[in-house]
Amino acid sequence: MLGLFIAMFVCSISAGAIQGPLPGQGNQTSILYGVHPNAQKNETITSFLAEHGEITWYESGYNRTHETVYITPVNTCRERLVYVNREGADERNNEPSIAFVRIIRRGETLPIEPVDPFADLFQQYPALGENEDLRSYIDNHSPDRYKELETRSLQPVIYFIDDTGVFTEYIVVLEKGRIVSSTYLSEDKCMINRTEAIRQALFDQPEHARIQSTLLKIHDDGVYWEFAILKGPIMDIISIPAGMKPDHSPGRAPGFGVLIASCGIITGLMVSRKER
C-alpha cells in the first residue's frame, strides 16, 4: 500500500460563519442578513423588507447546488419573496450567490428550474464557454460545481468537478484569459479510490468531523486526494496519495480530446479563490 502522507493546514473560521437562522429569536431581518450577507446587497430583497417590516423566513432545498430562501411578511400581505441561493458560497467575502429573486403569492412554492452553475464563470472567462473539449466534458459528466485556485505565478486554475458515482475532474489552466492546458482526472484510474481515501482522512478524527469538499490535485510527486474537513470552528486540509494505476497518467478523457497539462504548471496551487 502506498505510504500515507498527510499534510495538514489549520485555519480558523468564525463561529458566525456556521450559524443557522434562529427562528423566533431577535430581529429576523438582522438574522437573515447575518446568515446571508448577500441578501442585504440585493435591491429587490431590501426594498421588499423595507416595505413590509417584520418578517419570518426559512430555507428549503432547491437542487444539489442551490437552496431557496422564503421570506414572508408577518402582516396581511398576500405576497412573499423567494430567492435561489448557491450553497457553500462565501458570502462574507463578497462571493456572489443569488441566482434569481421572485415575488410570489403566499402558499405558492417556486418551481424547480435548471440553474447553470457555470454561468458567472463563463462570463468572467469566455474562453471556457467556447471550448469544445470542456463543453464535451460537461455534457458527458454533468459536473455541478467548480473550484478556482491560482498557481504561484497567479494563473487561474479551474477545477470542474463531478462527484456523483465515479469522481472525475476537468482541470483548466488559464493565462490572460486563454486556456493554456487542460487535464482530466478520474477516480477509476487511481490506486486509492475516494471511499478508501476518506476512510484514511477521517482516521483518528472526532466523530463530529465531516468532509466539506473533495479534490483530486496534481503535485510534483503524483496525484493526491485533498479533503477539507470541518471540525466545529476548525477546518483541516488533509492530503492522501491517490496513486495512478499502471499505464495510466493524468490526461485524455474518454469522448473528447484534451491537451495534457504539465504537472509543473498545476503544482504549487496556493490561493483558494472561488468554489461553487
C-alpha positions as CSV (number, residue, x, y, z in Angstrom):
1,M,0.0,0.0,0.0
2,L,1.2,3.5,-0.7
3,G,2.6,5.2,2.3
4,L,0.3,7.6,3.9
5,F,1.3,11.2,3.6
6,I,-0.9,13.7,5.4
7,A,-0.4,17.4,5.0
8,M,-2.5,19.4,7.4
9,F,-3.2,23.1,7.3
10,V,-5.4,24.5,10.0
11,C,-7.4,27.7,9.7
12,S,-10.0,29.2,11.9
13,I,-13.5,30.0,10.8
14,S,-15.6,32.5,12.8
15,A,-18.5,31.0,14.7
16,G,-20.8,33.3,12.8
17,A,-19.8,31.6,9.5
18,I,-21.6,28.4,10.5
19,Q,-24.6,29.8,12.4
20,G,-28.0,29.0,11.1
21,P,-31.2,31.0,11.5
22,L,-32.7,31.4,14.9
23,P,-36.5,31.3,14.3
24,G,-38.4,33.4,16.8
25,Q,-35.3,34.9,18.4
26,G,-34.5,38.6,17.8
27,N,-35.0,40.7,14.7
28,Q,-35.4,38.2,11.8
29,T,-34.3,40.7,9.2
30,S,-31.0,41.2,11.0
31,I,-30.6,37.4,11.4
32,L,-31.3,36.9,7.7
33,Y,-28.6,39.5,6.8
34,G,-26.2,37.8,9.3
35,V,-26.7,34.4,7.8
36,H,-26.9,35.6,4.2
37,P,-25.0,38.9,3.8
38,N,-25.7,38.9,0.0
39,A,-29.4,39.5,0.8
40,Q,-28.6,42.9,2.1
41,K,-26.9,43.8,-1.2
42,N,-29.9,42.8,-3.4
43,E,-32.1,45.8,-4.1
44,T,-35.3,43.7,-4.6
45,I,-34.8,42.0,-1.3
46,T,-34.0,45.1,0.7
47,S,-36.9,47.0,-0.9
48,F,-39.4,44.2,-0.1
49,L,-38.2,44.1,3.6
50,A,-38.3,47.9,3.9
51,E,-41.9,47.9,2.6
52,H,-43.2,45.1,4.8
53,G,-41.3,45.4,8.1
54,E,-41.4,42.4,10.4
55,I,-40.9,39.0,8.6
56,T,-40.4,35.3,9.1
57,W,-38.1,33.3,6.8
58,Y,-36.8,29.8,6.2
59,E,-34.5,27.9,3.9
60,S,-35.5,24.9,1.7
61,G,-33.7,22.6,-0.7
62,Y,-33.8,23.5,-4.4
63,N,-31.3,21.2,-6.1
64,R,-27.8,19.7,-5.4
65,T,-26.1,23.1,-5.6
66,H,-28.7,25.7,-4.6
67,E,-31.3,26.3,-1.9
68,T,-34.3,28.5,-1.7
69,V,-34.9,31.2,0.9
70,Y,-38.5,32.1,1.6
71,I,-39.3,35.5,3.2
72,T,-42.9,36.1,4.4
73,P,-44.2,39.3,5.9
74,V,-45.9,39.0,9.3
75,N,-48.6,41.4,8.1
76,T,-51.6,40.5,5.9
77,C,-49.7,40.9,2.7
78,R,-50.7,38.3,0.1
79,E,-47.2,38.1,-1.3
80,R,-43.9,36.7,-0.2
81,L,-40.4,36.8,-1.6
82,V,-38.3,33.8,-2.6
83,Y,-34.7,33.7,-3.9
84,V,-32.4,30.9,-5.0
85,N,-29.0,31.0,-3.3
86,R,-25.9,28.9,-4.1
87,E,-25.0,26.7,-1.1
88,G,-21.4,26.9,0.1
89,A,-20.8,30.4,-1.3
90,D,-18.5,32.6,0.8
91,E,-21.0,35.5,1.2
92,R,-18.9,37.1,3.9
93,N,-16.1,37.6,1.4
94,N,-18.4,39.1,-1.3
95,E,-18.7,35.9,-3.4
96,P,-21.9,36.1,-5.5
97,S,-24.6,33.6,-4.5
98,I,-28.0,34.8,-5.5
99,A,-29.2,33.2,-8.8
100,F,-32.6,34.9,-9.0
101,V,-35.3,36.6,-6.9
102,R,-39.0,36.4,-7.3
103,I,-42.1,37.7,-5.5
104,I,-44.8,35.1,-5.4
105,R,-48.2,34.5,-3.8
106,R,-48.4,33.2,-0.2
107,G,-48.6,29.5,-0.2
108,E,-47.0,29.3,-3.6
109,T,-43.7,27.4,-4.0
110,L,-41.0,28.1,-6.5
111,P,-40.9,25.6,-9.4
112,I,-37.6,23.9,-9.7
113,E,-35.8,25.2,-12.8
114,P,-32.3,24.4,-14.0
115,V,-29.6,26.7,-12.8
116,D,-26.4,26.9,-14.8
117,P,-23.7,26.6,-12.1
118,F,-21.0,27.9,-14.5
119,A,-22.9,31.0,-15.9
120,D,-20.9,33.6,-13.9
121,L,-17.6,31.7,-14.5
122,F,-18.1,31.6,-18.3
123,Q,-19.0,35.3,-18.3
124,Q,-15.7,36.0,-16.4
125,Y,-13.7,33.7,-18.7
126,P,-15.4,33.5,-22.2
127,A,-12.8,31.1,-23.4
128,L,-14.1,28.4,-21.1
129,G,-17.7,28.6,-22.5
130,E,-16.3,28.5,-26.1
131,N,-14.0,25.4,-25.5
132,E,-15.5,22.3,-27.2
133,D,-13.5,19.9,-25.0
134,L,-14.8,21.4,-21.8
135,R,-18.3,21.5,-23.2
136,S,-18.0,17.8,-24.1
137,Y,-16.8,17.0,-20.5
138,I,-19.8,18.9,-19.1
139,D,-22.2,17.2,-21.4
140,N,-20.8,13.7,-20.7
141,H,-20.3,14.1,-16.9
142,S,-22.7,16.8,-15.8
143,P,-20.4,18.4,-13.2
144,D,-22.4,20.8,-10.9
145,R,-19.6,22.7,-9.2
146,Y,-16.2,24.1,-9.7
147,K,-13.3,25.4,-7.6
148,E,-11.0,28.2,-8.7
149,L,-7.4,28.3,-7.5
150,E,-4.2,30.1,-8.5
151,T,-0.7,28.9,-9.3
152,R,2.3,30.7,-7.8
153,S,2.5,32.7,-11.0
154,L,-1.1,33.8,-10.4
155,Q,-2.5,31.8,-13.3
156,P,-6.2,30.9,-12.7
157,V,-6.8,27.1,-12.4
158,I,-10.4,25.9,-12.6
159,Y,-11.5,22.5,-11.4
160,F,-14.8,21.3,-12.9
161,I,-16.0,18.5,-10.5
162,D,-18.4,15.6,-11.0
163,D,-18.6,13.8,-7.6
164,T,-21.7,11.6,-8.4
165,G,-20.7,8.0,-8.9
166,V,-17.1,7.8,-10.2
167,F,-15.4,11.0,-9.2
168,T,-13.9,12.9,-12.1
169,E,-12.4,16.4,-12.7
170,Y,-11.5,18.5,-15.7
171,I,-8.8,21.0,-14.8
172,V,-8.1,24.0,-16.9
173,V,-5.2,26.5,-16.6
174,L,-5.7,30.0,-17.9
175,E,-3.3,32.7,-18.9
176,K,-4.5,36.2,-19.8
177,G,-8.0,34.7,-20.4
178,R,-6.7,32.0,-22.7
179,I,-6.7,28.2,-22.0
180,V,-3.1,27.1,-21.9
181,S,-3.6,23.5,-20.7
182,S,-6.3,21.0,-19.6
183,T,-6.1,17.8,-17.6
184,Y,-8.7,15.0,-17.0
185,L,-8.6,13.0,-13.8
186,S,-10.8,10.1,-12.9
187,E,-11.2,8.1,-9.7
188,D,-11.2,4.8,-11.6
189,K,-7.6,5.4,-12.7
190,C,-6.4,5.9,-9.1
191,M,-5.0,3.1,-6.9
192,I,-6.7,4.6,-3.9
193,N,-10.4,5.3,-4.6
194,R,-12.4,8.1,-2.9
195,T,-14.0,5.8,-0.3
196,E,-10.7,4.5,0.9
197,A,-9.1,8.0,0.9
198,I,-12.0,9.3,3.0
199,R,-11.5,6.5,5.5
200,Q,-7.8,7.3,5.8
201,A,-8.5,11.1,6.1
202,L,-11.1,10.6,8.9
203,F,-9.0,8.1,10.8
204,D,-8.5,9.4,14.4
205,Q,-10.7,12.4,13.6
206,P,-13.5,13.2,16.1
207,E,-17.0,11.8,15.5
208,H,-18.4,15.2,14.5
209,A,-15.8,15.8,11.8
210,R,-17.3,15.9,8.3
211,I,-16.0,16.3,4.8
212,Q,-16.6,19.8,3.5
213,S,-15.1,19.4,0.0
214,T,-13.1,16.9,-2.1
215,L,-10.5,17.5,-4.9
216,L,-8.0,15.4,-6.9
217,K,-4.9,17.6,-7.1
218,I,-1.6,17.1,-9.0
219,H,1.7,17.6,-7.2
220,D,5.3,17.2,-8.3
221,D,5.3,13.6,-6.9
222,G,1.9,12.5,-8.0
223,V,-1.9,12.8,-7.7
224,Y,-3.4,13.4,-4.3
225,W,-6.9,13.4,-2.8
226,E,-7.4,16.6,-0.9
227,F,-10.2,16.9,1.7
228,A,-11.4,19.9,3.6
229,I,-12.5,18.5,6.9
230,L,-14.7,20.7,9.2
231,K,-14.4,20.1,12.9
232,G,-16.6,22.7,14.6
233,P,-15.0,26.1,14.0
234,I,-11.8,24.5,12.6
235,M,-11.1,23.5,9.1
236,D,-8.3,20.9,8.3
237,I,-6.9,20.3,4.9
238,I,-5.7,16.7,4.6
239,S,-4.0,15.1,1.5
240,I,-4.0,11.4,0.8
241,P,-1.8,9.9,-2.1
242,A,-4.1,8.6,-4.8
243,G,-1.5,6.9,-6.9
244,M,-2.2,6.2,-10.6
245,K,-2.7,2.7,-11.9
246,P,0.0,1.2,-14.1
247,D,-0.1,2.6,-17.7
248,H,-2.4,5.5,-16.6
249,S,-1.5,9.1,-16.1
250,P,-3.5,12.4,-16.0
251,G,-4.6,13.2,-19.5
252,R,-7.1,12.3,-22.1
253,A,-10.8,11.8,-21.1
254,P,-12.9,9.3,-23.0
255,G,-15.1,11.0,-25.6
256,F,-13.1,14.3,-26.1
257,G,-9.6,15.5,-26.8
258,V,-7.6,17.3,-24.2
259,L,-4.2,19.0,-24.1
260,I,-2.3,17.2,-21.3
261,A,-1.1,19.7,-18.7
262,S,2.4,19.5,-17.4
263,C,2.3,18.6,-13.7
264,G,4.6,21.5,-13.0
265,I,2.0,24.0,-14.3
266,I,-0.6,22.9,-11.8
267,T,1.7,22.1,-8.9
268,G,2.1,24.7,-6.3
269,L,-1.5,25.9,-6.0
270,M,-1.6,28.4,-3.2
271,V,-4.6,30.7,-3.0
272,S,-8.2,29.5,-2.9
273,R,-10.4,32.0,-4.7
274,K,-13.9,30.6,-5.5
275,E,-15.8,27.5,-5.0
276,R,-19.3,26.9,-6.4
